[in-house]
């Protein structure tokens, strides 16, 4: 498992052994916990309007695709954060020793 995946899955609260410095965003009182509950309620209402029991294939596809997009964006943001941190540290080191 790559580091970005480990951090992401720790944030999601889906790991048995999450990263100790990463707090799950789905724990009670956290932002995603409330939004997820709202999404589930809206999903239930939509299924009722569509006349389907528990799920609708097209809605499932929409949710799955949005989750995949979210995951890819999160991974890329993590990678850019690591890259920019390295560049910042390198630039600070160059300034310290008088290099341009």
C-alpha positions as CSV (number, residue, x, y, z in Angstrom):
1,X,0.0,0.0,0.0
2,X,1.4,3.4,-1.0
3,X,1.6,6.1,1.7
4,X,-1.1,8.3,0.0
5,X,-3.5,5.3,0.0
6,X,-2.7,4.6,3.7
7,X,-3.4,8.2,4.7
8,X,-6.6,8.3,2.5
9,X,-7.9,5.0,3.9
10,X,-7.1,6.2,7.4
11,X,-9.1,9.4,6.8
12,X,-12.0,7.3,5.6
13,X,-11.9,5.2,8.7
14,X,-11.7,1.9,6.7
15,X,-8.5,0.4,8.2
16,X,-8.1,-1.9,11.1
17,X,-4.7,-0.2,11.8
18,X,-5.0,3.4,10.6
19,X,-2.1,5.8,10.7
20,X,-1.8,7.0,14.3
21,X,-1.5,10.7,13.3
22,X,-4.5,10.6,10.9
23,X,-8.0,11.2,12.3
24,X,-11.0,9.6,10.5
25,X,-13.3,12.2,9.0
26,X,-16.3,9.9,9.4
27,X,-16.1,9.6,13.2
28,X,-19.0,11.0,15.2
29,X,-18.9,14.8,15.2
30,X,-16.5,15.0,12.2
31,X,-17.6,16.8,9.0
32,X,-18.0,13.8,6.8
33,X,-20.1,11.9,9.3
34,X,-23.0,14.5,8.9
35,X,-22.6,14.8,5.2
36,X,-22.6,11.1,4.7
37,X,-25.8,10.8,6.8
38,X,-27.4,13.5,4.6
39,X,-26.4,11.7,1.5
40,X,-27.9,8.4,2.7
41,X,-31.2,10.1,3.6
42,X,-31.3,11.8,0.1
43,X,-30.5,8.4,-1.5
44,X,-33.3,6.8,0.3
45,X,-35.8,9.5,-0.8
46,X,-34.6,9.2,-4.3
47,X,-35.0,5.4,-4.3
48,X,-38.5,5.9,-3.0
49,X,-39.3,8.4,-5.8
50,X,-37.9,6.0,-8.4
51,X,-39.9,3.1,-6.9
52,X,-36.9,0.9,-6.2
53,X,-36.3,-1.0,-3.0
54,X,-32.9,-0.2,-1.7
55,X,-30.7,1.0,-4.6
56,X,-30.8,2.2,-8.1
57,X,-28.0,1.1,-10.6
58,X,-27.6,4.5,-12.1
59,X,-27.4,6.2,-8.7
60,X,-24.8,3.6,-7.6
61,X,-22.8,4.3,-10.8
62,X,-22.9,8.1,-10.0
63,X,-21.8,7.6,-6.4
64,X,-19.0,5.1,-7.4
65,X,-17.6,7.4,-10.1
66,X,-17.7,10.4,-7.7
67,X,-15.9,8.4,-5.1
68,X,-13.2,7.3,-7.6
69,X,-12.8,11.0,-8.7
70,X,-12.5,12.1,-5.1
71,X,-9.9,9.4,-4.3
72,X,-7.8,10.3,-7.4
73,X,-7.9,14.0,-6.5
74,X,-7.0,13.2,-2.9
75,X,-4.0,11.1,-4.0
76,X,-2.8,13.7,-6.4
77,X,-3.1,16.5,-3.8
78,X,-1.1,14.3,-1.4
79,X,1.6,13.8,-4.0
80,X,1.8,17.5,-4.8
81,X,2.0,18.3,-1.1
82,X,5.0,16.0,-0.7
83,X,6.6,17.4,-3.9
84,X,6.1,21.1,-2.8
85,X,7.3,20.3,0.7
86,X,10.5,18.8,-0.8
87,X,11.0,21.8,-3.1
88,X,10.4,24.2,-0.2
89,X,13.0,22.4,2.0
90,X,15.5,22.3,-0.9
91,X,15.0,26.0,-1.6
92,X,15.5,26.8,2.1
93,X,18.6,24.7,2.2
94,X,20.0,26.5,-0.9
95,X,19.3,29.9,0.7
96,X,21.0,28.8,3.9
97,X,24.2,27.9,2.1
98,X,24.0,30.8,-0.3
99,X,23.1,29.0,-3.5
100,X,20.5,30.3,-6.0
